[in-house]
């Protein structure tokens, strides 16, 4: 089996691409932060303490890395990407678990490292849609752009005239033919000159009903 080879330029993009990336990330981050806050509330931590918020941010980063790694490995899209219309595409092979983990590892420190990852990739990657971790893991985030069917110009259908078949010739004068009388259906044969076998015809007439069987009919 040949290895899959896809170039970043194979994927179309819109002017809203980076705005979609930002909001997709914010949605994922918000989901994980809400979960982290809920965990610390259940555990009885004081949310007014600075240390609690440091732990909330740390747990959010860990959950973000694990959650996005799992969802992108399974479905090529996290909830944020799904809602915004983005997906992760591998450039050389199917998206592997290590590749999904590598491209999300910078999410361990929310906002700061992902922004640095994106900025370095924008300046140094083959395609500025790739973070530096995308370049290393051979992945790219692309938009789900619907394919719009183009309406083809109407062209009248030209019908080619059918060729008229040549009329069937009985061959009274030459050759051999056979058929059935149009009136009574009795079979007849046209025999070569000198052949005295019974042929069902007498002077071009059916021997049973005397119907004239004309040549070319």
Secondary structure, 3 states (H helix, E strand, C coil): CCCCCCCHHHCCCCCCHHHHHHHHHHHHHHHHHHHHHHHHHHCCCCCCCHHHHHHHHHHHHHHHHHHHHHHHHHHCCCHHHHHHCEEEEECCCCCCHHHHHHHHHHHHCCCHHHHHHHHHHHHHCCCCCCCHHHHHHCEEEEECCCCCCCCCCCCCCCCCCCCCCCCCCCCCCCCCEEEECCCCCCEEEECCCCCCCCCCEECCEECCCCCECCCCC
